[in-house]
Amino acid sequence: MDLFASQHAALSALFAPRAIAVVGASSSAQKIGGIPIDYQRRFGFDGAVYPVNPRAERIQDLPAWPSMQAIGQPVDLAILAVPAPLVDSAFDDAVQAGAKGVVLFSSGFAEVGAEGAAAQARLGARARAAGVRLIGPNCLGFMNVARHVYATFSPAPNVGRVQPGRIGLVSQSGAFGAYAYAMARARGVGLSLWATTGNEADVQLADCLAWLAQDPGTDVIMGYMEGCRDGPRLQAALALARAAGKPVVMVKVGSTALGAQAAASHTAALAGDDAVYDAVFRRHGVLRARTLTEFFDLAHSAAVAGRPRDRSIGLFTLSGGVGALMADDASAQGLEVRPLGEAAQNRLRDWVPFAAPRNPVDITGQVTNDLSLMERAARLMLDDQRFATWMGFLAAAGASDAFWPVLRSLVAALREAYPDTLLAVSTLLAPERRAELEAMRCLVFADPSDGIRTVAALAGLPQPGAAAPAAPATGPAVALSPGALSEPAALALLAEAGLPVVAHRVVHSADEAAAAAEALGGAVAVKVVSADIAHKSDVGGVALRLQGAAQVRAAFERTRASAQAALPAARLEGALVARMVDGGGVECIAGVHRDPVFGPILMFGLGGIHVETLRDVVLRPLPLAPGDAQAMLRELRGAAILDGARGRPPVDRDALAAALQALADFALRAGDTLASAEINPLIARPAGEGGCVAVDALVVGSAA
């Protein structure tokens, strides 16, 4: 988080300027160079505005200047609305004039090819050398709504301006940002800052997130991402927001698996780009929205109501059917729908003999005969169970003018009596009435299922404050050579790192194989050894459950011949004879691969058909935080299998977690020299029966 400490003042000068110059200024309020001048004048900017255009004396009733240096007054922000060939000279003029920030609308840079990308890189380097913060190129700029700064040529404010509020919105895409601005306006969502980052020659989305995390005028942060070049910077910004107690709601588009091309392993294929972003977002408590409706629902709800103190919820309804629907949704979302106590249920039956009093509480249409029933029932529920959230389904009653005073009084009374309870109602309300309830920190939903999902998401927000620091790996550094290691070399490395590996011997003849099998005892496996063959079973290079010298000798020759026939160029280094691990265990997979953006990512999942068909895996960016390894075991969809199935005893979770921690530490000690490491299978066994054991391993050194 110290990464952004020195940047905050510079970005504040950019986002909250006292004087603005528009270079390439136009007298037309409909042109790119004229729109920002028009906006500052019409929308209340209280600082100086300087049009810069050497071919004009006045622009939009303001004196025009031939250059920024000619202004002779301090200018915090330069807006450059000039063609790409003029950008270098305009930027130099802004630097010489002492500008602290630059917004560059111009296109013709990285988006058009290699030559443009090189020009963009040079521009970013010049900005950093000069200590000037640059947004763009190829961007729509930004709006500081609270301070009436409109450094943009987006037409969206002309249609209608967003009201000032406490939600910051940052988008890498100008088109998405403009549409989101219009949605915020239509939904009555107030914004503090709206920013688009374009090609990100200097200022990245992460920098804007970090600035909003430190901005006293922002409580909730919304972000739209298409990609990220600097994973550590993004994680530092998200950690800063979490420490400040500011929810982050993110839309991340794209679900490709480019990172899966980095290594020849299941781990890299399963930990594709989108899954890695999911893991990073979960670590930092980011709410990931999958639709634009969800994007605004989550952000607006977080700003209105904040985080409930726990996952308990009391459900109140005028319809038994909708009450059951809400209860089902709440259970599916992991909310706690605990019943009222017997005394409270009896009291409700005294009031309404045909009520359903457990939770959901259904007092039926009797409320029309006694309007006090709603408040009495809600108070009884909250006094009895102290639910963190109370949600009431009121059908279409909210649309009734006669019912509105009752609803408003209900919310006001509950808010005063239970200030730390998240309140929500599902009914139909006019926008102005909805706004009145939201001003009392009560959420309003037309669809009760949307309400349940939103409450569940808010309940998943982390507690304010910095996350527990991850412990760095201990032990000596490991330097790997490029390319895949042979399986014996991989097993030796992992054993040295503290992982339990299967008992095995490396042999070079059929007689040695037979002798090794006799020494190991019991059934054995024979596998060809070759750093050139990542998946030995695919080429017939594996024989399992062998008993006796004759079977082992034959398997040695057969697997060697099969591998050689399938891959004639592969270098065979003998065979590995390993004791079979059978009986009572659960087949798992564990691995780590180096993501090109976020660095090492740890993966754990159930093996066998589960990993091939269900892709039931959990990811964590490294280093692990305290408790992460155990949490990964709990987060599997099939976690119950680890606790025993069909009468089998539960596996040793402590041993599994220790193995994951050891694998993570190994990856950190190997650093950039590691492309991937995978254990498949990792057999998890009951406590007292060996804990867990790595049966097969693949380690690949990085070519970079």
Solvent accessible surface area in square Angstrom, and as a share of the most:
residue,aa,sasa,rsa
1,M,94,0.42
2,D,130,0.67
3,L,79,0.39
4,F,3,0.01
5,A,69,0.54
6,S,100,0.65
7,Q,30,0.14
8,H,48,0.21
9,A,77,0.60
10,A,33,0.26
11,L,3,0.02
12,S,32,0.21
13,A,21,0.16
14,L,0,0.00
15,F,0,0.00
16,A,23,0.18
17,P,7,0.05
18,R,174,0.63
19,A,10,0.08
20,I,0,0.00
21,A,0,0.00
22,V,0,0.00
23,V,14,0.08
24,G,25,0.24
25,A,2,0.01
26,S,21,0.14
27,S,75,0.49
28,S,37,0.24
29,A,27,0.21
30,Q,147,0.65
31,K,125,0.53
32,I,86,0.44
33,G,6,0.05
34,G,0,0.00
35,I,19,0.10
36,P,0,0.00
37,I,0,0.00
38,D,20,0.10
39,Y,0,0.00
40,Q,2,0.01
41,R,115,0.42
42,R,124,0.45
43,F,17,0.07
44,G,46,0.45
45,F,21,0.09
46,D,139,0.72
47,G,28,0.27
48,A,40,0.31
49,V,24,0.14
50,Y,34,0.13
51,P,1,0.00
52,V,4,0.02
53,N,22,0.11
54,P,96,0.60
55,R,208,0.76
56,A,34,0.26
57,E,154,0.69
58,R,142,0.52
59,I,3,0.01
60,Q,30,0.13
61,D,105,0.54
62,L,38,0.19
63,P,67,0.42
64,A,16,0.12
65,W,76,0.27
66,P,80,0.50
67,S,34,0.22
68,M,2,0.01
69,Q,99,0.44
70,A,48,0.37
71,I,8,0.04
72,G,63,0.61
73,Q,105,0.47
74,P,105,0.66
75,V,3,0.02
76,D,6,0.03
77,L,0,0.00
78,A,0,0.00
79,I,0,0.00
80,L,0,0.00
81,A,19,0.15
82,V,18,0.10
83,P,85,0.53
84,A,35,0.27
85,P,118,0.74
86,L,93,0.47
87,V,1,0.00
88,D,79,0.41
89,S,72,0.47
90,A,10,0.08
91,F,3,0.01
92,D,66,0.34
93,D,21,0.11
94,A,0,0.00
95,V,41,0.23
96,Q,127,0.56
97,A,26,0.20
98,G,46,0.44
99,A,5,0.04
100,K,88,0.37
101,G,0,0.00
102,V,0,0.00
103,V,0,0.00
104,L,1,0.00
105,F,12,0.05
106,S,11,0.07
107,S,65,0.42
108,G,30,0.29
109,F,10,0.04
110,A,39,0.30
111,E,80,0.36
112,V,100,0.57
113,G,35,0.34
114,A,88,0.68
115,E,151,0.68
116,G,6,0.06
117,A,42,0.33
118,A,46,0.36
119,A,30,0.23
120,Q,19,0.09
121,A,64,0.50
122,R,144,0.52
123,L,1,0.01
124,G,0,0.00
125,A,52,0.40
126,R,74,0.27
127,A,0,0.00
128,R,140,0.51
129,A,95,0.74
130,A,48,0.37
131,G,55,0.53
132,V,7,0.04
133,R,27,0.10
134,L,0,0.00
135,I,0,0.00
136,G,0,0.00
137,P,0,0.00
138,N,57,0.29
139,C,7,0.04
140,L,23,0.12
141,G,0,0.00
142,F,0,0.00
143,M,0,0.00
144,N,8,0.04
145,V,3,0.02
146,A,59,0.46
147,R,143,0.52
148,H,67,0.30
149,V,1,0.00
150,Y,2,0.01
151,A,0,0.00
152,T,0,0.00
153,F,45,0.19
154,S,0,0.00
155,P,90,0.57
156,A,11,0.09
157,P,3,0.02
158,N,78,0.40
159,V,116,0.67
160,G,22,0.21
161,R,107,0.39
162,V,4,0.02
163,Q,97,0.43
164,P,85,0.53
165,G,23,0.22
166,R,115,0.42
167,I,4,0.02
168,G,0,0.00
169,L,0,0.00
170,V,0,0.00
171,S,0,0.00
172,Q,23,0.10
173,S,20,0.13
174,G,17,0.16
175,A,83,0.64
176,F,31,0.13
177,G,0,0.00
178,A,22,0.17
179,Y,124,0.47
180,A,0,0.00
181,Y,0,0.00
182,A,28,0.22
183,M,34,0.15
184,A,0,0.00
185,R,67,0.24
186,A,87,0.68
187,R,84,0.31
188,G,37,0.36
189,V,1,0.01
190,G,10,0.10
191,L,0,0.00
192,S,5,0.03
193,L,1,0.01
194,W,0,0.00
195,A,0,0.00
196,T,0,0.00
197,T,0,0.00
198,G,18,0.17
199,N,25,0.13
200,E,12,0.05
201,A,13,0.10
202,D,13,0.07
203,V,0,0.00
204,Q,28,0.13
205,L,4,0.02
206,A,5,0.04
207,D,1,0.00
208,C,0,0.00
209,L,1,0.00
210,A,1,0.01
211,W,18,0.06
212,L,0,0.00
213,A,4,0.03
214,Q,63,0.28
215,D,21,0.11
216,P,117,0.73
217,G,27,0.26
218,T,1,0.01
219,D,56,0.29
220,V,1,0.01
221,I,0,0.00
222,M,0,0.00
223,G,0,0.00
224,Y,18,0.07
225,M,2,0.01
226,E,93,0.42
227,G,28,0.27
228,C,23,0.14
229,R,155,0.56
230,D,43,0.22
231,G,0,0.00
232,P,93,0.58
233,R,44,0.16
234,L,2,0.01
235,Q,31,0.14
236,A,18,0.14
237,A,0,0.00
238,L,2,0.01
239,A,28,0.22
240,L,26,0.13
241,A,1,0.00
242,R,58,0.21
243,A,33,0.26
244,A,52,0.40
245,G,34,0.32
246,K,28,0.12
247,P,23,0.14
248,V,6,0.03
249,V,0,0.00
250,M,0,0.00
251,V,16,0.09
252,K,18,0.08
253,V,60,0.34
254,G,48,0.46
255,S,90,0.58
256,T,80,0.47
257,A,46,0.35
258,L,113,0.56
259,G,1,0.01
260,A,22,0.17
261,Q,149,0.66
262,A,53,0.41
263,A,14,0.11
264,A,63,0.49
265,S,11,0.07
266,H,51,0.23
267,T,0,0.00
268,A,0,0.00
269,A,50,0.38
270,L,14,0.07
271,A,0,0.00
272,G,8,0.07
273,D,27,0.14
274,D,24,0.13
275,A,38,0.29
276,V,1,0.01
277,Y,13,0.05
278,D,31,0.16
279,A,1,0.01
280,V,0,0.00
281,F,3,0.01
282,R,125,0.46
283,R,49,0.18
284,H,22,0.10
285,G,16,0.15
286,V,14,0.08
287,L,19,0.09
288,R,35,0.13
289,A,2,0.02
290,R,146,0.53
291,T,76,0.44
292,L,54,0.27
293,T,73,0.43
294,E,62,0.28
295,F,0,0.00
296,F,0,0.00
297,D,20,0.10
298,L,7,0.04
299,A,0,0.00
300,H,28,0.13
301,S,5,0.03
302,A,6,0.04
303,A,41,0.32
304,V,20,0.11
305,A,18,0.14
306,G,23,0.22
307,R,77,0.28
308,P,3,0.02
309,R,86,0.31
310,D,62,0.32
311,R,84,0.31
312,S,1,0.01
313,I,0,0.00
314,G,0,0.00
315,L,0,0.00
316,F,0,0.00
317,T,1,0.00
318,L,30,0.15
319,S,37,0.24
320,G,43,0.41
321,G,56,0.54
322,V,34,0.19
323,G,1,0.01
324,A,55,0.42
325,L,82,0.41
326,M,0,0.00
327,A,23,0.18
328,D,95,0.49
329,D,28,0.15
330,A,0,0.00
331,S,77,0.49
332,A,87,0.68
333,Q,72,0.32
334,G,45,0.44
335,L,12,0.06
336,E,81,0.36
337,V,40,0.23
338,R,68,0.25
339,P,58,0.36
340,L,5,0.03
341,G,28,0.27
342,E,114,0.51
343,A,82,0.64
344,A,6,0.04
345,Q,11,0.05
346,N,67,0.35
347,R,121,0.44
348,L,1,0.00
349,R,94,0.34
350,D,109,0.56
351,W,68,0.24
352,V,1,0.01
353,P,103,0.65
354,F,128,0.53
355,A,12,0.09
356,A,49,0.38
357,P,11,0.07
358,R,140,0.51
359,N,15,0.08
360,P,30,0.19
361,V,0,0.00
362,D,14,0.08
363,I,0,0.00
364,T,36,0.21
365,G,48,0.46
366,Q,54,0.24
367,V,6,0.03
368,T,106,0.62
369,N,119,0.61
370,D,48,0.25
371,L,88,0.44
372,S,56,0.36
373,L,4,0.02
374,M,1,0.00
375,E,50,0.22
376,R,84,0.31
377,A,0,0.00
378,A,0,0.00
379,R,84,0.31
380,L,31,0.15
381,M,0,0.00
382,L,1,0.01
383,D,92,0.48
384,D,54,0.28
385,Q,40,0.18
386,R,111,0.40
387,F,0,0.00
388,A,0,0.00
389,T,1,0.01
390,W,2,0.01
391,M,0,0.00
392,G,0,0.00
393,F,25,0.11
394,L,0,0.00
395,A,44,0.34
396,A,58,0.45
397,A,26,0.20
398,G,0,0.00
399,A,67,0.52
400,S,45,0.29
401,D,105,0.55
402,A,88,0.68
403,F,19,0.08
404,W,16,0.06
405,P,66,0.42
406,V,32,0.19
407,L,0,0.00
408,R,93,0.34
409,S,62,0.40
410,L,3,0.01
411,V,2,0.01
412,A,43,0.33
413,A,20,0.16
414,L,1,0.01
415,R,28,0.10
416,E,149,0.67
417,A,42,0.33
418,Y,9,0.03
419,P,80,0.50
420,D,77,0.40
421,T,4,0.02
422,L,8,0.04
423,L,2,0.01
424,A,0,0.00
425,V,1,0.00
426,S,0,0.00
427,T,4,0.02
428,L,94,0.47
429,L,31,0.15
430,A,40,0.31
431,P,110,0.69
432,E,120,0.54
433,R,53,0.19
434,R,76,0.28
435,A,57,0.44
436,E,67,0.30
437,L,0,0.00
438,E,24,0.11
439,A,87,0.68
440,M,43,0.19
441,R,102,0.37
442,C,0,0.00
443,L,3,0.02
444,V,5,0.03
445,F,12,0.05
446,A,71,0.55
447,D,61,0.31
448,P,15,0.09
449,S,14,0.09
450,D,43,0.22
451,G,0,0.00
452,I,0,0.00
453,R,111,0.41
454,T,6,0.04
455,V,1,0.01
456,A,7,0.05
457,A,27,0.21
458,L,0,0.00
459,A,7,0.06
460,G,47,0.46
461,L,8,0.04
462,P,34,0.21
463,Q,110,0.49
464,P,91,0.57
465,G,29,0.28
466,A,73,0.56
467,A,50,0.39
468,A,60,0.46
469,P,116,0.73
470,A,34,0.27
471,A,68,0.53
472,P,107,0.67
473,A,27,0.21
474,T,110,0.64
475,G,55,0.53
476,P,106,0.67
477,A,92,0.71
478,V,26,0.15
479,A,92,0.71
480,L,20,0.10
481,S,80,0.52
482,P,96,0.60
483,G,34,0.32
484,A,35,0.27
485,L,36,0.18
486,S,13,0.09
487,E,9,0.04
488,P,19,0.12
489,A,40,0.31
490,A,0,0.00
491,L,0,0.00
492,A,61,0.47
493,L,35,0.18
494,L,0,0.00
495,A,44,0.34
496,E,145,0.65
497,A,19,0.15
498,G,55,0.53
499,L,6,0.03
500,P,56,0.35
501,V,37,0.21
502,V,4,0.02
503,A,37,0.29
504,H,44,0.20
505,R,112,0.41
506,V,64,0.37
507,V,6,0.03
508,H,121,0.54
509,S,42,0.27
510,A,17,0.14
511,D,93,0.48
512,E,80,0.36
513,A,0,0.00
514,A,9,0.07
515,A,61,0.48
516,A,9,0.07
517,A,12,0.10
518,E,148,0.66
519,A,70,0.54
520,L,11,0.05
521,G,32,0.30
522,G,58,0.55
523,A,23,0.17
524,V,1,0.00
525,A,6,0.05
526,V,0,0.00
527,K,9,0.04
528,V,2,0.01
529,V,4,0.02
530,S,5,0.03
531,A,25,0.19
532,D,60,0.31
533,I,10,0.05
534,A,32,0.25
535,H,73,0.32
536,K,16,0.07
537,S,80,0.52
538,D,113,0.59
539,V,23,0.13
540,G,35,0.34
541,G,0,0.00
542,V,43,0.25
543,A,8,0.07
544,L,93,0.46
545,R,144,0.53
546,L,15,0.07
547,Q,108,0.48
548,G,51,0.49
549,A,48,0.37
550,A,79,0.61
551,Q,91,0.40
552,V,0,0.00
553,R,99,0.36
554,A,51,0.40
555,A,0,0.00
556,F,9,0.04
557,E,97,0.43
558,R,131,0.48
559,T,2,0.01
560,R,91,0.33
561,A,64,0.50
562,S,40,0.26
563,A,0,0.00
564,Q,72,0.32
565,A,83,0.64
566,A,53,0.41
567,L,71,0.36
568,P,103,0.65
569,A,97,0.75
570,A,10,0.07
571,R,164,0.60
572,L,30,0.15
573,E,76,0.34
574,G,6,0.06
575,A,2,0.02
576,L,0,0.00
577,V,0,0.00
578,A,3,0.02
579,R,107,0.39
580,M,33,0.15
581,V,28,0.16
582,D,78,0.41
583,G,62,0.59
584,G,35,0.34
585,G,22,0.21
586,V,20,0.11
587,E,77,0.34
588,C,0,0.00
589,I,0,0.00
590,A,1,0.01
591,G,0,0.00
592,V,0,0.00
593,H,1,0.00
594,R,53,0.20
595,D,7,0.03
596,P,98,0.62
597,V,38,0.22
598,F,13,0.05
599,G,14,0.14
600,P,16,0.10
601,I,0,0.00
602,L,0,0.00
603,M,0,0.00
604,F,0,0.00
605,G,0,0.00
606,L,1,0.01
607,G,1,0.01
608,G,31,0.30
609,I,128,0.65
610,H,51,0.23
611,V,5,0.03
612,E,106,0.48
613,T,97,0.56
614,L,100,0.50
615,R,129,0.47
616,D,5,0.03
617,V,33,0.19
618,V,9,0.05
619,L,6,0.03
620,R,21,0.08
621,P,0,0.00
622,L,14,0.07
623,P,47,0.29
624,L,7,0.04
625,A,24,0.19
626,P,92,0.58
627,G,53,0.51
628,D,17,0.09
629,A,9,0.07
630,Q,52,0.23
631,A,14,0.11
632,M,0,0.00
633,L,0,0.00
634,R,152,0.55
635,E,80,0.36
636,L,7,0.04
637,R,174,0.63
638,G,17,0.16
639,A,16,0.12
640,A,74,0.57
641,I,53,0.27
642,L,0,0.00
643,D,77,0.40
644,G,25,0.24
645,A,44,0.34
646,R,247,0.90
647,G,82,0.78
648,R,139,0.51
649,P,67,0.42
650,P,76,0.48
651,V,11,0.06
652,D,31,0.16
653,R,53,0.19
654,D,101,0.52
655,A,26,0.20
656,L,0,0.00
657,A,10,0.08
658,A,63,0.48
659,A,3,0.03
660,L,0,0.00
661,Q,71,0.32
662,A,15,0.12
663,L,1,0.00
664,A,1,0.00
665,D,33,0.17
666,F,1,0.00
667,A,0,0.00
668,L,49,0.25
669,R,42,0.15
670,A,4,0.03
671,G,23,0.22
672,D,105,0.55
673,T,44,0.26
674,L,3,0.01
675,A,12,0.09
676,S,0,0.00
677,A,0,0.00
678,E,7,0.03
679,I,0,0.00
680,N,39,0.20
681,P,27,0.17
682,L,1,0.00
683,I,19,0.10
684,A,1,0.00
685,R,54,0.20
686,P,8,0.05
687,A,72,0.56
688,G,84,0.81
689,E,94,0.42
690,G,49,0.47
691,G,10,0.09
692,C,3,0.02
693,V,13,0.08
694,A,0,0.00
695,V,31,0.18
696,D,34,0.18
697,A,5,0.04
698,L,19,0.10
699,V,0,0.00
700,V,21,0.12
701,G,3,0.03
702,S,16,0.10
703,A,98,0.76
704,A,128,0.99
